[in-house]
Amino acid sequence: MSAIGKPVTGAATPPVGKIVRVDLDETAARLGVPVEDVDRVHRLAGGRPSAPLPAKADAPAILDRLAVRPDDAAEIMAGWPDPGSPLWTPELRWLLDRSIALVRADLGGHGWLPPGPELPRERGPAWRHLYVYAYLALVDVVRGYHRDHGIADAVSWAALADVGRNLAIDRRMRGEGWPVMQSWLTLHARGAVYELGRLQYQRGDTAIGLHIPESGPMTPEAVAASLDEARAFFPRHFPDERYTAFSCGSWLLDPQLLEYLPEDSNIVRFQRRFELEPYEEPEGLDADVEVLRFVFRTLTTPLDRLPRRTVLQRAVIDHLKAGRHWRWCRGRFPI
């Protein structure tokens, strides 16, 4: 039995910010997740401080600043964790509070950080959007971190608005996207990712990681302008951090694409910027799945029913139908 203190079951519903003692086994059972996941949250969050959600009356304007679509915003507001809401069990409130504390405790960190277990989202808006509420609670926290580093408000909101894009992708994929705040968006909520023009940049150890959001053509001109912006941004706002290279891990760097795409395509010209590292099969990542996720925004549609409108779409389908597989490759180039 991994019980610690009194069980949360049947206890008064705690407000966000108040630490309660929990029975980990019972809490995990009621959440429908492995007890190891609950234990991890309990250990990492400890007694660290949480952060309050914004006032409910202010939430619509904040969601709009975060580029959250009206249909997603309506669901988020409908599931709002009001005091006494029947949608919010004591276990959910505990998980929300401790997930906020867990992420806040690593403010300024730049590694991937799962905030808590993936929940059965079919159980309603409180379950589906729990980590959205955690993100909302952290908006003021991370904006304070941005201000401390002299980062303009417009840059701050541009980075944080990736939550709206990810919610829209998840809705488009009917839940096959990414549960919001399952690692990726904890980077934004801790001041690790910034969107500067066409690309997103992740602070690291000696290299700045590149990410490619879904935001229009990736022309060489747009990429070059973004890189120039990043070259000025990081020394200005993080002068104690020394970077020597830009790095990227992506299926977009797979040399097999050269078999299908023309030499002057945006992807090929982006790929040619990088010196590839020796290929290693990535642990826990299926490149075929990631290609389908990014190119078609579906994981369940049969190959014969996928659209073939672009050269890239035809390349992906033909490659997979031939029994071949895509690769997730890593590369870098000097700053």
KEKE-3310 file (N, C-alpha, C; in steps of 0.2 Angstrom, whole numbers, plus 5000, padded with zeros to 4 digits):
npx = (5004:5003:4999:4999:4997:4980:4966:4961:4949:4932:4935:4934:4932:4947:4953:4962:4979:4979:4987:4984:4983:4986:4979:4988:4985:4971:4968:4974:4966:4954:4956:4959:4972:4989:4996:5009:5011:5004:5011:5023:5019:5016:5028:5037:5030:5029:5028:5028:5024:5008:4999:4986:4972:4967:4954:4938:4930:4939:4944:4939:4945:4959:4960:4957:4969:4978:4975:4965:4953:4935:4926:4934:4937:4924:4921:4931:4928:4915:4919:4925:4934:4925:4922:4914:4909:4901:4908:4921:4930:4937:4949:4953:4955:4965:4975:4976:4980:4993:5000:5001:5010:5021:5026:5028:5038:5049:5052:5060:5067:5072:5070:5060:5045:5034:5018:5009:4999:4992:4975:4959:4950:4938:4929:4924:4924:4931:4941:4946:4952:4960:4974:4975:4969:4979:4989:4984:4984:4998:5001:5003:5014:5024:5025:5029:5042:5047:5047:5056:5067:5068:5060:5049:5032:5024:5031:5031:5017:5016:5023:5016:5004:5004:4997:4983:4985:4988:4977:4968:4973:4972:4958:4955:4961:4953:4956:4967:4978:4990:4988:4985:4999:5005:5020:5026:5020:5024:5036:5034:5027:5037:5046:5055:5053:5052:5043:5049:5046:5045:5049:5050:5060:5070:5077:5093:5107:5120:5116:5103:5087:5077:5060:5046:5032:5015:5012:5011:5020:5037:5047:5064:5068:5059:5064:5077:5076:5070:5080:5090:5084:5083:5097:5100:5091:5093:5107:5104:5093:5096:5110:5119:5119:5127:5128:5132:5127:5112:5100:5090:5078:5069:5057:5058:5071:5075:5084:5079:5068:5073:5072:5060:5056:5058:5073:5072:5063:5055:5057:5068:5078:5078:5082:5095:5103:5108:5120:5119:5118:5125:5114:5102:5090:5076:5071:5055:5048:5039:5043:5035:5022:5023:5025:5013:5005:5009:5008:4996:4987:4980:4978:4972:4966:4965:4978:4975:4965:4969:4973:4981:4986:4998:5015:5023:5013:5010:5022:5024:5014:5016:5029:5026:5017:5025:5031:5041:5049:5049:5061:5067:5077:5092:5100:5112:5118:5131:5129)
npy = (4994:5011:5022:5038:5047:5054:5049:5057:5055:5058:5069:5087:5098:5103:5120:5126:5127:5124:5112:5095:5080:5063:5047:5037:5026:5025:5037:5036:5025:5031:5040:5033:5029:5023:5019:5023:5034:5044:5044:5049:5062:5066:5065:5074:5086:5088:5098:5110:5127:5130:5139:5151:5150:5161:5174:5169:5177:5184:5175:5172:5182:5180:5167:5171:5179:5168:5162:5152:5143:5147:5136:5127:5136:5137:5124:5124:5134:5129:5118:5124:5125:5128:5132:5119:5113:5100:5093:5092:5081:5078:5071:5075:5089:5089:5084:5094:5105:5100:5097:5109:5115:5106:5109:5123:5123:5120:5131:5140:5129:5119:5106:5092:5089:5079:5084:5077:5062:5055:5057:5049:5056:5055:5056:5069:5087:5093:5082:5081:5094:5096:5099:5111:5120:5120:5126:5138:5143:5145:5155:5169:5167:5162:5173:5183:5178:5180:5194:5197:5193:5203:5201:5205:5209:5206:5195:5186:5183:5177:5166:5159:5157:5145:5136:5137:5133:5120:5114:5116:5107:5095:5094:5093:5081:5073:5069:5062:5070:5079:5077:5092:5100:5089:5086:5094:5107:5111:5116:5129:5135:5136:5145:5140:5139:5149:5158:5164:5173:5162:5150:5140:5141:5132:5133:5126:5116:5117:5119:5127:5122:5118:5120:5117:5125:5123:5134:5140:5143:5136:5145:5148:5161:5165:5157:5160:5174:5171:5164:5174:5182:5175:5173:5185:5187:5177:5179:5192:5191:5180:5181:5173:5161:5150:5147:5137:5131:5127:5115:5101:5089:5078:5071:5078:5079:5068:5059:5051:5059:5066:5057:5060:5073:5089:5097:5111:5112:5118:5110:5102:5112:5117:5106:5104:5113:5107:5097:5080:5069:5053:5040:5035:5023:5031:5031:5025:5032:5033:5036:5035:5036:5049:5056:5054:5061:5074:5077:5073:5075:5064:5048:5036:5035:5025:5022:5022:5031:5043:5060:5065:5077:5085:5085:5081:5074:5063:5057:5053:5043:5034:5029:5022:5013:5005:4998:5003:5013:5028:5039:5047:5059:5067:5083:5097:5114:5127:5142)
npz = (5000:4995:5002:5008:5021:5024:5014:4999:4995:4998:5005:5009:4995:4988:4985:4971:4974:4987:4997:4999:5008:5001:4997:4987:4980:4979:4974:4961:4956:4955:4946:4935:4931:4930:4946:4948:4940:4947:4959:4954:4951:4964:4971:4963:4963:4977:4991:4985:4979:4971:4958:4955:4945:4932:4934:4931:4924:4916:4908:4895:4887:4889:4883:4870:4867:4867:4856:4855:4847:4845:4847:4855:4865:4871:4876:4886:4894:4898:4906:4917:4932:4943:4961:4969:4958:4950:4940:4944:4953:4969:4967:4954:4956:4965:4956:4946:4954:4959:4947:4941:4951:4949:4936:4938:4947:4940:4932:4920:4916:4902:4897:4891:4900:4907:4914:4921:4922:4907:4904:4904:4892:4887:4897:4900:4899:4910:4912:4899:4897:4908:4908:4901:4909:4919:4911:4909:4922:4923:4915:4919:4927:4919:4910:4919:4920:4907:4907:4916:4909:4900:4888:4875:4876:4865:4860:4870:4870:4858:4858:4869:4863:4856:4861:4857:4844:4845:4852:4841:4832:4838:4839:4826:4823:4830:4843:4841:4841:4851:4869:4877:4885:4888:4890:4878:4878:4891:4889:4884:4894:4904:4899:4889:4875:4860:4848:4834:4820:4807:4813:4828:4843:4854:4870:4875:4880:4873:4861:4851:4849:4835:4829:4819:4816:4811:4801:4788:4772:4771:4767:4760:4762:4773:4783:4784:4788:4801:4807:4808:4817:4828:4831:4836:4846:4857:4863:4868:4877:4885:4890:4898:4893:4882:4865:4851:4840:4829:4831:4826:4826:4816:4805:4793:4790:4785:4773:4763:4758:4747:4736:4731:4731:4723:4719:4722:4731:4746:4758:4754:4753:4766:4772:4768:4775:4786:4794:4796:4810:4814:4810:4822:4828:4835:4852:4858:4848:4833:4817:4805:4810:4815:4803:4796:4805:4805:4791:4786:4797:4803:4809:4807:4795:4780:4769:4755:4755:4758:4754:4739:4734:4735:4731:4742:4749:4741:4740:4754:4755:4744:4748:4760:4755:4748:4757:4764:4776:4786:4792:4808:4809:4815:4815:4813:4812:4812:4822)
capx = (5000:5007:4995:5002:4992:4973:4964:4958:4942:4927:4938:4932:4935:4952:4954:4969:4984:4980:4990:4981:4987:4982:4980:4990:4982:4964:4968:4975:4961:4948:4958:4960:4979:4993:4998:5016:5010:5001:5016:5028:5017:5016:5035:5040:5027:5030:5024:5029:5018:5004:4997:4979:4969:4964:4947:4934:4927:4945:4947:4938:4950:4965:4960:4958:4976:4981:4973:4961:4947:4929:4924:4938:4936:4918:4922:4936:4923:4910:4922:4929:4934:4922:4921:4908:4907:4901:4913:4928:4931:4943:4956:4955:4957:4972:4980:4977:4985:5000:5003:5003:5016:5026:5028:5031:5045:5055:5052:5066:5070:5071:5069:5053:5043:5027:5016:5005:4997:4987:4968:4953:4947:4931:4925:4921:4928:4936:4946:4949:4956:4964:4981:4974:4968:4986:4993:4981:4987:5005:5002:5006:5020:5029:5025:5034:5049:5049:5048:5063:5073:5067:5056:5043:5025:5022:5035:5028:5011:5017:5025:5011:4998:5004:4991:4978:4986:4988:4970:4965:4976:4969:4951:4955:4963:4948:4959:4973:4984:4993:4984:4989:5003:5009:5027:5027:5018:5027:5042:5031:5025:5043:5051:5060:5051:5050:5042:5052:5045:5043:5051:5051:5066:5070:5083:5096:5113:5125:5112:5096:5083:5072:5054:5043:5025:5010:5010:5012:5026:5043:5052:5071:5068:5056:5068:5083:5074:5069:5086:5093:5080:5085:5104:5100:5087:5096:5112:5101:5089:5099:5117:5123:5119:5132:5125:5136:5123:5105:5099:5084:5076:5063:5057:5059:5078:5076:5087:5074:5064:5077:5070:5053:5055:5062:5079:5071:5057:5057:5059:5075:5082:5079:5086:5102:5106:5110:5124:5116:5121:5124:5107:5100:5083:5074:5067:5048:5045:5038:5043:5029:5016:5024:5024:5006:5002:5010:5006:4989:4983:4976:4982:4967:4963:4969:4983:4971:4960:4972:4973:4987:4986:5004:5021:5024:5008:5011:5029:5023:5009:5020:5034:5023:5014:5030:5033:5047:5048:5052:5066:5067:5084:5094:5106:5114:5123:5133:5125)
capy = (5000:5017:5027:5043:5052:5053:5048:5062:5053:5061:5075:5093:5099:5109:5125:5126:5131:5121:5105:5090:5073:5059:5040:5037:5020:5027:5043:5033:5021:5035:5044:5028:5030:5019:5023:5025:5041:5048:5044:5053:5069:5068:5066:5080:5092:5089:5104:5116:5131:5130:5145:5151:5151:5168:5174:5166:5183:5186:5169:5172:5187:5177:5162:5174:5180:5162:5159:5147:5144:5148:5129:5125:5140:5136:5118:5125:5138:5125:5114:5128:5122:5132:5129:5115:5110:5092:5090:5092:5077:5079:5069:5080:5095:5088:5083:5100:5109:5097:5097:5116:5115:5102:5113:5129:5121:5120:5137:5142:5123:5118:5099:5090:5088:5078:5087:5072:5056:5056:5056:5047:5062:5055:5057:5076:5093:5093:5078:5083:5100:5098:5102:5117:5124:5121:5130:5145:5145:5147:5160:5175:5165:5162:5180:5186:5175:5183:5201:5197:5193:5208:5199:5210:5206:5202:5189:5182:5180:5173:5159:5155:5156:5139:5131:5137:5129:5113:5112:5115:5101:5089:5093:5091:5074:5069:5066:5059:5075:5078:5080:5098:5100:5082:5088:5099:5114:5113:5120:5136:5137:5137:5150:5137:5139:5155:5158:5170:5172:5156:5144:5140:5139:5129:5134:5119:5116:5121:5121:5129:5117:5121:5117:5119:5125:5123:5142:5143:5140:5137:5147:5149:5168:5166:5153:5164:5179:5169:5162:5180:5185:5170:5175:5192:5186:5173:5183:5198:5189:5175:5182:5168:5154:5150:5142:5136:5128:5126:5108:5099:5082:5078:5067:5083:5079:5061:5060:5048:5063:5068:5053:5061:5080:5092:5101:5118:5112:5121:5105:5100:5118:5117:5100:5105:5117:5103:5091:5075:5065:5046:5038:5030:5023:5035:5026:5028:5037:5030:5041:5034:5039:5057:5059:5054:5066:5081:5079:5072:5076:5058:5042:5031:5035:5020:5025:5023:5036:5049:5065:5065:5084:5088:5081:5078:5069:5057:5054:5049:5037:5029:5026:5018:5008:5001:4994:5006:5017:5035:5040:5053:5061:5073:5087:5103:5118:5132:5148)
capz = (5000:4995:5005:5012:5025:5023:5007:4996:4993:5003:5008:5006:4988:4989:4980:4968:4978:4993:4997:5003:5008:4997:4996:4980:4976:4978:4969:4954:4954:4953:4940:4930:4928:4935:4953:4947:4937:4953:4964:4951:4952:4971:4972:4960:4966:4984:4994:4981:4978:4964:4955:4954:4938:4931:4936:4926:4919:4912:4904:4887:4884:4889:4878:4863:4866:4866:4849:4856:4843:4849:4849:4860:4871:4874:4880:4891:4899:4901:4911:4921:4939:4948:4967:4970:4951:4950:4935:4947:4959:4973:4963:4948:4959:4967:4951:4943:4959:4959:4940:4941:4955:4946:4931:4940:4951:4935:4928:4917:4913:4895:4895:4891:4907:4907:4920:4925:4918:4902:4907:4899:4890:4885:4903:4900:4898:4915:4911:4893:4897:4914:4907:4898:4915:4922:4907:4910:4928:4923:4910:4922:4930:4914:4908:4923:4919:4901:4909:4920:4904:4895:4882:4874:4877:4859:4859:4875:4868:4852:4861:4872:4858:4853:4864:4853:4838:4847:4853:4835:4829:4842:4838:4819:4823:4834:4849:4840:4842:4858:4874:4878:4891:4889:4888:4873:4880:4897:4887:4883:4901:4908:4896:4885:4868:4858:4841:4831:4813:4804:4817:4835:4846:4861:4873:4877:4883:4869:4854:4851:4845:4830:4828:4813:4818:4806:4800:4781:4768:4775:4761:4762:4764:4779:4787:4785:4792:4807:4810:4810:4823:4834:4832:4840:4852:4863:4867:4871:4883:4889:4889:4901:4889:4876:4860:4846:4834:4829:4830:4824:4826:4813:4798:4788:4789:4782:4766:4758:4754:4741:4731:4729:4731:4718:4722:4724:4736:4753:4762:4752:4754:4773:4774:4766:4780:4791:4794:4799:4814:4812:4812:4827:4829:4841:4857:4859:4843:4827:4812:4801:4814:4815:4796:4795:4810:4802:4784:4785:4803:4804:4810:4806:4788:4776:4764:4749:4756:4760:4749:4735:4731:4734:4730:4748:4751:4736:4742:4760:4753:4740:4752:4765:4752:4745:4762:4767:4782:4786:4798:4812:4809:4819:4812:4816:4809:4816:4822)
cpx = (5004:5004:5000:4997:4985:4971:4961:4950:4937:4929:4934:4936:4940:4952:4961:4973:4984:4982:4986:4985:4982:4984:4982:4986:4975:4964:4969:4970:4955:4950:4959:4967:4983:4996:5005:5016:5008:5007:5022:5026:5018:5024:5038:5037:5028:5025:5025:5023:5015:5004:4990:4977:4967:4957:4943:4931:4933:4947:4945:4943:4957:4965:4960:4965:4980:4979:4969:4954:4940:4926:4928:4937:4929:4918:4926:4931:4918:4913:4926:4929:4931:4921:4914:4906:4907:4906:4920:4928:4937:4950:4958:4958:4964:4977:4981:4982:4992:5003:5005:5010:5022:5030:5032:5037:5051:5055:5059:5070:5069:5071:5062:5051:5035:5024:5012:5003:4992:4980:4964:4949:4940:4926:4922:4926:4933:4942:4950:4954:4959:4970:4980:4973:4975:4990:4990:4983:4994:5006:5006:5013:5025:5030:5030:5041:5051:5051:5055:5069:5072:5064:5050:5037:5023:5025:5032:5022:5011:5019:5020:5005:4998:4999:4985:4979:4986:4981:4967:4967:4972:4962:4951:4956:4958:4951:4965:4980:4988:4989:4989:4993:5006:5016:5028:5026:5021:5033:5040:5030:5031:5048:5056:5059:5049:5048:5044:5051:5043:5044:5051:5058:5066:5077:5086:5102:5118:5122:5105:5092:5078:5066:5050:5035:5021:5008:5012:5018:5032:5048:5059:5071:5065:5060:5074:5082:5073:5075:5090:5090:5082:5093:5105:5096:5090:5102:5109:5097:5092:5107:5122:5123:5123:5130:5130:5133:5116:5105:5092:5083:5069:5063:5058:5067:5080:5078:5083:5069:5067:5075:5064:5053:5060:5067:5077:5065:5060:5059:5066:5080:5083:5083:5094:5106:5110:5116:5121:5120:5120:5117:5106:5093:5080:5070:5060:5045:5045:5038:5037:5023:5017:5023:5017:5002:5003:5008:4999:4984:4978:4980:4978:4965:4968:4973:4979:4966:4963:4973:4980:4988:4993:5010:5023:5019:5009:5017:5028:5019:5013:5025:5032:5020:5019:5033:5040:5045:5052:5057:5066:5075:5086:5100:5107:5118:5125:5129:5128)
cpy = (5006:5023:5032:5048:5049:5053:5055:5061:5055:5067:5081:5095:5105:5114:5124:5130:5128:5114:5101:5084:5068:5052:5039:5031:5022:5032:5040:5029:5025:5039:5039:5028:5025:5023:5026:5033:5046:5049:5049:5061:5071:5069:5073:5086:5094:5094:5110:5120:5130:5137:5146:5152:5158:5168:5172:5171:5185:5181:5170:5177:5184:5171:5165:5176:5174:5159:5153:5148:5144:5141:5126:5129:5139:5130:5120:5129:5134:5120:5117:5125:5126:5129:5125:5112:5103:5089:5089:5088:5079:5077:5073:5086:5095:5087:5090:5104:5106:5097:5105:5117:5112:5106:5119:5128:5121:5126:5139:5135:5123:5111:5097:5087:5086:5080:5082:5067:5059:5053:5053:5053:5062:5056:5064:5081:5094:5089:5079:5089:5101:5101:5109:5122:5125:5126:5138:5148:5148:5152:5166:5173:5165:5169:5184:5184:5179:5191:5201:5196:5198:5206:5203:5206:5203:5196:5184:5179:5176:5166:5155:5154:5149:5134:5131:5133:5122:5110:5111:5109:5095:5088:5091:5084:5070:5066:5062:5064:5073:5081:5087:5098:5093:5083:5094:5106:5116:5117:5128:5139:5138:5142:5146:5138:5146:5155:5165:5170:5165:5150:5145:5138:5137:5130:5127:5120:5120:5122:5123:5125:5121:5117:5120:5119:5125:5131:5144:5140:5141:5139:5148:5157:5169:5162:5157:5170:5177:5167:5168:5183:5181:5172:5181:5191:5183:5176:5189:5196:5184:5175:5177:5162:5155:5145:5142:5134:5128:5118:5107:5091:5081:5073:5071:5082:5072:5062:5056:5053:5066:5063:5055:5069:5084:5096:5107:5118:5115:5116:5103:5106:5119:5112:5101:5110:5113:5098:5086:5071:5058:5044:5033:5029:5026:5030:5030:5032:5033:5035:5041:5037:5047:5060:5059:5060:5073:5082:5078:5074:5070:5052:5035:5030:5030:5024:5027:5028:5043:5054:5064:5072:5086:5083:5077:5072:5062:5054:5050:5043:5032:5026:5021:5012:5003:4997:4997:5011:5023:5035:5047:5054:5067:5076:5094:5107:5124:5138:5153)
cpz = (5000:4998:5009:5015:5024:5016:5005:4995:4999:5006:5005:5000:4989:4984:4977:4972:4985:4993:5001:5003:5005:4998:4989:4976:4975:4973:4962:4952:4951:4947:4934:4926:4933:4941:4952:4944:4943:4958:4961:4952:4960:4973:4969:4962:4973:4987:4991:4980:4971:4962:4954:4947:4938:4933:4930:4921:4915:4907:4897:4884:4883:4883:4871:4862:4865:4860:4850:4852:4847:4851:4855:4866:4874:4878:4886:4897:4902:4906:4916:4929:4944:4955:4967:4963:4952:4945:4938:4953:4963:4970:4958:4951:4961:4962:4947:4948:4958:4953:4939:4945:4952:4941:4933:4944:4946:4930:4926:4914:4906:4892:4895:4898:4907:4914:4924:4920:4912:4904:4902:4897:4888:4891:4904:4900:4904:4914:4905:4893:4904:4913:4904:4904:4919:4918:4908:4917:4928:4918:4913:4925:4925:4910:4912:4922:4912:4903:4912:4915:4898:4888:4881:4874:4871:4858:4864:4873:4862:4854:4864:4868:4855:4855:4860:4846:4839:4849:4846:4831:4832:4840:4830:4818:4827:4840:4848:4839:4848:4863:4876:4885:4892:4886:4884:4876:4887:4895:4887:4890:4906:4905:4892:4878:4866:4850:4838:4823:4812:4809:4824:4837:4853:4864:4875:4881:4879:4862:4855:4846:4841:4830:4823:4814:4811:4805:4793:4778:4772:4769:4764:4765:4771:4784:4789:4789:4800:4811:4812:4816:4829:4836:4836:4847:4858:4866:4870:4877:4887:4888:4893:4898:4883:4871:4854:4839:4835:4828:4829:4824:4822:4807:4792:4786:4786:4775:4761:4755:4748:4735:4728:4728:4726:4722:4725:4729:4743:4758:4761:4754:4762:4775:4773:4770:4785:4790:4798:4804:4812:4814:4817:4828:4835:4846:4858:4854:4836:4821:4807:4804:4814:4808:4795:4799:4807:4795:4783:4791:4804:4805:4809:4799:4784:4771:4758:4749:4758:4754:4745:4731:4730:4733:4736:4750:4747:4738:4749:4758:4749:4743:4756:4761:4749:4751:4766:4773:4782:4792:4801:4813:4813:4815:4815:4811:4813:4816:4818)
residu = (MET:SER:ALA:ILE:GLY:LYS:PRO:VAL:THR:GLY:ALA:ALA:THR:PRO:PRO:VAL:GLY:LYS:ILE:VAL:ARG:VAL:ASP:LEU:ASP:GLU:THR:ALA:ALA:ARG:LEU:GLY:VAL:PRO:VAL:GLU:ASP:VAL:ASP:ARG:VAL:HIS:ARG:LEU:ALA:GLY:GLY:ARG:PRO:SER:ALA:PRO:LEU:PRO:ALA:LYS:ALA:ASP:ALA:PRO:ALA:ILE:LEU:ASP:ARG:LEU:ALA:VAL:ARG:PRO:ASP:ASP:ALA:ALA:GLU:ILE:MET:ALA:GLY:TRP:PRO:ASP:PRO:GLY:SER:PRO:LEU:TRP:THR:PRO:GLU:LEU:ARG:TRP:LEU:LEU:ASP:ARG:SER:ILE:ALA:LEU:VAL:ARG:ALA:ASP:LEU:GLY:GLY:HIS:GLY:TRP:LEU:PRO:PRO:GLY:PRO:GLU:LEU:PRO:ARG:GLU:ARG:GLY:PRO:ALA:TRP:ARG:HIS:LEU:TYR:VAL:TYR:ALA:TYR:LEU:ALA:LEU:VAL:ASP:VAL:VAL:ARG:GLY:TYR:HIS:ARG:ASP:HIS:GLY:ILE:ALA:ASP:ALA:VAL:SER:TRP:ALA:ALA:LEU:ALA:ASP:VAL:GLY:ARG:ASN:LEU:ALA:ILE:ASP:ARG:ARG:MET:ARG:GLY:GLU:GLY:TRP:PRO:VAL:MET:GLN:SER:TRP:LEU:THR:LEU:HIS:ALA:ARG:GLY:ALA:VAL:TYR:GLU:LEU:GLY:ARG:LEU:GLN:TYR:GLN:ARG:GLY:ASP:THR:ALA:ILE:GLY:LEU:HIS:ILE:PRO:GLU:SER:GLY:PRO:MET:THR:PRO:GLU:ALA:VAL:ALA:ALA:SER:LEU:ASP:GLU:ALA:ARG:ALA:PHE:PHE:PRO:ARG:HIS:PHE:PRO:ASP:GLU:ARG:TYR:THR:ALA:PHE:SER:CYS:GLY:SER:TRP:LEU:LEU:ASP:PRO:GLN:LEU:LEU:GLU:TYR:LEU:PRO:GLU:ASP:SER:ASN:ILE:VAL:ARG:PHE:GLN:ARG:ARG:PHE:GLU:LEU:GLU:PRO:TYR:GLU:GLU:PRO:GLU:GLY:LEU:ASP:ALA:ASP:VAL:GLU:VAL:LEU:ARG:PHE:VAL:PHE:ARG:THR:LEU:THR:THR:PRO:LEU:ASP:ARG:LEU:PRO:ARG:ARG:THR:VAL:LEU:GLN:ARG:ALA:VAL:ILE:ASP:HIS:LEU:LYS:ALA:GLY:ARG:HIS:TRP:ARG:TRP:CYS:ARG:GLY:ARG:PHE:PRO:ILE)
# end
